[in-house]
Amino acid sequence: MKTNGHPHRIELGRHIVADAEICGGQPTFKGTRIMVWIVLEQLEEGMTWKKIVGQWDDKVSQAAIAEAIAIAPLVVKHEPFTGFHADTRRKSSRRPTAMAA
């Protein structure tokens, strides 16, 4: 997570940023107000990557779409980015043992 000297700006990758001053902190594609959740919905609706790029007049590249897919679990529609949350509970790597009868 990079802050680049801006306390309210979080770079989520090369193409995506969450900035409290832009779209209420929702993840957007850099240099735009195009919210990542919109592009993810377009993908879910079956829109091709090429058509999405054209829809946004090349402001969203195919590389940016790939990045949006990669961070999709962090994106909540209409919600600002709240940070990275690591699950603090460890899952057991051991298989459950059979109980003696």
VENMOCOR-V469467 format. One record per pair of residues at least 12 apart in sequence whose ideal C-beta (glycine too) atoms are under 10 Angstrom apart, sorted by the first residue. I is the first residue (numbers start at 1). J is the second residue. D is the distance in whole Angstrom. If there is no record, write none. Layout:
i:I j:J d:D
i:I j:J d:D
//
This chain:
i:1 j:18 d:10
i:1 j:83 d:8
i:1 j:84 d:6
i:2 j:17 d:10
i:4 j:17 d:9
i:6 j:19 d:7
i:6 j:20 d:9
i:6 j:21 d:9
i:7 j:20 d:8
i:8 j:20 d:4
i:8 j:21 d:6
i:8 j:22 d:9
i:8 j:25 d:7
i:8 j:80 d:10
i:9 j:21 d:8
i:9 j:22 d:9
i:9 j:25 d:9
i:10 j:25 d:9
i:10 j:27 d:9
i:10 j:81 d:6
i:10 j:83 d:8
i:10 j:84 d:9
i:11 j:30 d:8
i:12 j:27 d:6
i:12 j:28 d:10
i:12 j:30 d:10
i:12 j:36 d:8
i:12 j:67 d:8
i:12 j:68 d:9
i:12 j:70 d:9
i:12 j:71 d:6
i:12 j:74 d:7
i:12 j:75 d:9
i:12 j:81 d:7
i:12 j:84 d:9
i:13 j:27 d:9
i:13 j:29 d:10
i:13 j:30 d:9
i:13 j:63 d:9
i:13 j:64 d:8
i:13 j:66 d:10
i:13 j:67 d:5
i:13 j:68 d:9
i:13 j:70 d:7
i:13 j:71 d:7
i:14 j:30 d:8
i:14 j:61 d:10
i:14 j:63 d:7
i:14 j:64 d:8
i:14 j:67 d:7
i:15 j:28 d:10
i:15 j:29 d:6
i:15 j:30 d:6
i:15 j:31 d:9
i:15 j:32 d:10
i:15 j:36 d:9
i:15 j:60 d:8
i:15 j:61 d:7
i:15 j:63 d:6
i:15 j:64 d:4
i:15 j:65 d:9
i:15 j:66 d:9
i:15 j:67 d:5
i:15 j:68 d:8
i:15 j:71 d:10
i:16 j:28 d:7
i:16 j:29 d:6
i:16 j:30 d:7
i:16 j:36 d:6
i:16 j:39 d:10
i:16 j:64 d:7
i:16 j:67 d:6
i:16 j:68 d:7
i:16 j:70 d:9
i:16 j:71 d:6
i:16 j:74 d:9
i:16 j:75 d:9
i:16 j:81 d:9
i:17 j:29 d:8
i:17 j:30 d:5
i:17 j:31 d:9
i:17 j:32 d:10
i:17 j:36 d:10
i:17 j:81 d:9
i:18 j:36 d:9
i:18 j:71 d:10
i:18 j:74 d:9
i:18 j:75 d:9
i:18 j:80 d:7
i:18 j:81 d:3
i:18 j:82 d:9
i:18 j:83 d:9
i:19 j:80 d:10
i:19 j:81 d:9
i:20 j:80 d:7
i:20 j:81 d:9
i:22 j:35 d:9
i:23 j:35 d:6
i:23 j:36 d:10
i:23 j:78 d:10
i:23 j:80 d:8
i:24 j:78 d:9
i:24 j:79 d:9
i:24 j:80 d:5
i:24 j:81 d:10
i:25 j:79 d:8
i:25 j:80 d:3
i:25 j:81 d:6
i:25 j:82 d:8
i:26 j:38 d:10
i:26 j:75 d:8
i:26 j:76 d:8
i:26 j:77 d:9
i:26 j:78 d:7
i:26 j:79 d:7
i:26 j:80 d:6
i:26 j:81 d:7
i:27 j:40 d:10
i:27 j:68 d:8
i:27 j:71 d:7
i:27 j:72 d:10
i:27 j:74 d:7
i:27 j:75 d:5
i:27 j:76 d:9
i:27 j:79 d:10
i:27 j:80 d:9
i:27 j:81 d:5
i:28 j:81 d:10
i:29 j:56 d:8
i:29 j:59 d:7
i:29 j:60 d:5
i:29 j:61 d:9
i:29 j:64 d:5
i:29 j:65 d:9
i:29 j:67 d:9
i:29 j:68 d:8
i:30 j:59 d:10
i:30 j:64 d:8
i:31 j:59 d:7
i:32 j:56 d:8
i:32 j:57 d:10
i:32 j:59 d:5
i:32 j:60 d:7
i:32 j:64 d:9
i:33 j:59 d:10
i:34 j:55 d:10
i:34 j:56 d:6
i:34 j:59 d:6
i:34 j:60 d:6
i:34 j:64 d:9
i:34 j:68 d:10
i:35 j:68 d:10
i:35 j:75 d:9
i:35 j:77 d:8
i:35 j:78 d:9
i:36 j:60 d:9
i:36 j:64 d:9
i:36 j:65 d:10
i:36 j:67 d:9
i:36 j:68 d:5
i:36 j:69 d:10
i:36 j:71 d:7
i:36 j:72 d:8
i:36 j:74 d:9
i:36 j:75 d:5
i:36 j:77 d:10
i:36 j:81 d:9
i:37 j:68 d:9
i:37 j:72 d:9
i:37 j:75 d:5
i:37 j:76 d:8
i:37 j:77 d:4
i:37 j:78 d:8
i:37 j:79 d:9
i:38 j:52 d:10
i:38 j:55 d:10
i:38 j:56 d:9
i:38 j:60 d:9
i:38 j:68 d:10
i:38 j:77 d:9
i:39 j:52 d:6
i:39 j:53 d:10
i:39 j:55 d:9
i:39 j:56 d:8
i:39 j:60 d:6
i:39 j:64 d:8
i:39 j:65 d:6
i:39 j:68 d:5
i:39 j:69 d:9
i:39 j:72 d:10
i:39 j:75 d:10
i:40 j:65 d:9
i:40 j:68 d:6
i:40 j:69 d:7
i:40 j:71 d:9
i:40 j:72 d:6
i:40 j:75 d:6
i:40 j:77 d:8
i:41 j:77 d:8
i:42 j:55 d:7
i:42 j:56 d:9
i:42 j:60 d:10
i:42 j:65 d:9
i:42 j:68 d:10
i:43 j:65 d:7
i:43 j:68 d:8
i:43 j:69 d:7
i:43 j:72 d:9
i:44 j:72 d:10
i:49 j:61 d:9
i:49 j:62 d:5
i:49 j:64 d:10
i:49 j:65 d:5
i:49 j:66 d:8
i:49 j:69 d:10
i:50 j:62 d:8
i:50 j:65 d:10
i:52 j:64 d:9
i:52 j:65 d:6
i:52 j:68 d:10
i:53 j:65 d:8
//
